[in-house]
Amino acid sequence: TELELEDDAAFKQWGEGWRMPTAADYQELIENCYWVYTHHYDSYYSGPHGWFVYKAKEDSHKGEMCNANSYIIEGYSPSDTHIFLPAGGRIVDEVQKYAYDCYYWTSSLSDMSLRCGQNLAATNLVRVIITNTDTYRYYGEPIRPVCK
């Protein structure tokens, strides 16, 4: 159910201690962190687009997601503990698609795709899609390596 190290792109590229995250790693982020999407409509094609994933400061913030132009829980800033998941879409047949969505591979092989933000369409938030098998492995999607 998991890629072996010889098939793990993060391990192959960066070596000992590095690996692709599992679906469980992402699920932990989804359930235990506070997510803020950032975008720059004034410079539509430049500037960072993606998710700041903060260590939640309170239990009630865990699993919350918001758009940077809408309500943001006070007290969070880029100087706080966080990771950034840039939006970059995917490459399909040598063409970039869905540039403002965040697609990330996991090392988990599963019958289901783990989707974060799928229920946010009504609030116009860009999706974070953690890919297992709802897409082809030859699609060019980024990896956010983790280290032991």
Summary of the structure (lengths in Angstrom):
residues: 148
radius of gyration: 15.5
end to end distance: 19.8
largest distance: 43.8
contacts: 386
relative contact order: 0.23
helix: 21%
strand: 30%
